[in-house]
Each structure stands twice: as structure tokens, then as C-alpha cells.
Amino acid sequence: MEQDSRDIALFAAQVLDNKKGKDITVLGIHRVSLIADYFVIASGTSSIQVKALADEVSKKMEEIGKPLHHIEGYDEAKWVLLDYGDIVIHIFHQDTRQFYDLERLWSDAEKLKLDN
């Protein structure tokens, strides 16, 4: 695991916060899974905001040279998944986030402290 993965995950969380994302969480999953090193999880209050959050974080990640490997769920905007390989960003509509409760599913993961 590269140290900068952590910094990039925290950068993505800050981008989401700047765009008014809600309940932002960064989980270090590298010790409990091979899927990725970090999950960044955030909520939007509407489908429009979910898409706006996905658009903004995609743009900012591209600006720092982090290529997007795959995107899922953008058209429906209930749960948008942005796969950057070592970092996976989950942007949920609030109701959908409560239903899937990734933080509970990944409760063994390290929860990173975010600077506000």
C-alpha cells in the first residue's frame, strides 16, 4: 500500500466536504480486504447533489493525476461508486446509505479522522 493512497483518500473527502457532501467517512480497509486500501463514503440530499458530488470529485481527482478506472450508478444517482483502484468512493442518496450501512458492514476497518 502506498502512503499517498491515504492522502488522496483524505483529499477526496475534503473535496466532497467543500461541495457540501454529508456524513463523510474514510475507512482504511487495507487490513481487512483486498478490494482497495480506502473507502470514502459520503451522502447527498438529492439525486442532483449526488451527481454534482461525483462530478466534482472526479474532476479534482483527474486534476491531481488520479485516473478513474470505473464508475457505477451515475444515471440512477442513488449510489454512485467511483473506482480508483486503491480508493473506492461511494456517494449515496441519504436513504440508500442508511439501507446499505457500509460503515456497519466494514466495522473492522480503520476509521480515519477527518480535519474539518
C-alpha positions as MATLAB code, in Angstrom:
seq = 'MEQDSRDIALFAAQVLDNKKGKDITVLGIHRVSLIADYFVIASGTSSIQVKALADEVSKKMEEIGKPLHHIEGYDEAKWVLLDYGDIVIHIFHQDTRQFYDLERLWSDAEKLKLDN';
ca = [
       0.000    0.000    0.000;
       1.353    3.395   -0.950;
       1.327    6.085    1.727;
      -0.126    8.585   -0.699;
      -3.318    6.499   -1.013;
      -4.257    7.730    2.449;
      -3.533   11.338    1.490;
      -5.544   11.015   -1.719;
      -8.488    9.449    0.134;
      -8.414   12.348    2.599;
      -8.152   14.778   -0.327;
     -11.269   13.232   -1.897;
     -13.091   13.565    1.434;
     -12.139   17.249    1.568;
     -13.408   17.787   -1.991;
     -16.732   16.200   -1.024;
     -16.904   18.355    2.102;
     -16.209   21.521    0.103;
     -19.111   20.583   -2.196;
     -21.429   20.169    0.843;
     -21.393   16.371    0.983;
     -22.925   14.997    4.182;
     -21.663   12.476    6.774;
     -18.273   11.942    5.122;
     -16.312    8.920    6.330;
     -12.975    7.477    5.256;
     -12.351    3.826    6.079;
      -8.955    2.163    5.820;
      -9.873   -1.303    4.584;
      -6.403   -2.483    3.541;
      -6.088   -4.723    6.624;
      -9.471   -6.402    6.168;
      -9.862   -6.654    2.379;
      -8.022   -6.868   -0.915;
     -10.691   -4.798   -2.708;
      -8.967   -1.467   -2.087;
      -6.964    0.408    0.514;
      -9.599    3.027    1.354;
     -13.309    3.656    1.066;
     -14.536    7.234    1.040;
     -18.242    7.394    1.845;
     -20.491   10.464    1.574;
     -24.148   11.346    1.184;
     -26.114   13.819   -0.866;
     -29.607   15.085   -0.151;
     -30.904   14.639   -3.702;
     -30.043   12.853   -6.937;
     -28.834   16.158   -8.351;
     -26.447   16.655   -5.436;
     -25.206   13.056   -5.641;
     -24.290   13.632   -9.299;
     -22.728   17.018   -8.503;
     -20.582   15.418   -5.793;
     -19.499   12.636   -8.181;
     -18.699   15.159  -10.920;
     -16.659   17.375   -8.595;
     -14.600   14.612   -7.005;
     -13.971   13.040  -10.450;
     -12.757   16.386  -11.783;
     -10.477   17.068   -8.809;
      -9.039   13.548   -8.808;
      -8.245   13.907  -12.510;
      -6.541   17.231  -11.797;
      -4.147   15.529   -9.374;
      -3.440   12.733  -11.864;
      -5.589   10.012  -10.300;
      -7.361    8.199  -13.164;
     -10.878    6.839  -12.741;
     -10.982    3.116  -13.505;
     -14.729    2.570  -13.381;
     -17.995    4.270  -12.404;
     -21.299    2.650  -11.429;
     -24.743    4.032  -10.642;
     -24.347    7.542  -12.032;
     -27.563    7.551  -14.071;
     -29.746    6.481  -11.135;
     -27.778    8.622   -8.631;
     -28.868    6.584   -5.618;
     -25.407    5.074   -5.062;
     -22.552    6.254   -7.261;
     -19.368    4.219   -6.994;
     -16.128    5.714   -8.295;
     -13.336    3.142   -8.517;
      -9.794    4.483   -8.440;
      -8.184    1.091   -7.767;
      -6.724    1.641   -4.321;
      -9.513    4.070   -3.380;
     -13.227    3.494   -3.891;
     -15.567    6.441   -3.397;
     -19.201    5.741   -2.522;
     -21.649    8.638   -2.862;
     -25.124    7.802   -1.651;
     -28.521    9.386   -1.586;
     -29.206    9.609    2.170;
     -31.964    6.962    2.242;
     -29.901    4.499    0.227;
     -26.908    4.976    2.509;
     -28.961    4.141    5.585;
     -30.240    0.981    3.905;
     -26.795   -0.383    2.919;
     -24.931    0.919    6.014;
     -21.405    0.292    4.720;
     -19.857    1.521    7.963;
     -21.554   -1.343    9.810;
     -20.608   -3.880    7.132;
     -16.981   -2.719    7.288;
     -16.896   -2.194   11.062;
     -13.485   -3.930   11.281;
     -11.952   -1.204    9.100;
      -9.946    1.698   10.492;
     -11.962    4.923   10.572;
      -9.727    7.864    9.683;
     -10.029   11.176   11.464;
     -11.029   13.982    9.141;
      -9.915   17.583    9.538;
     -12.842   19.982    9.446;
];
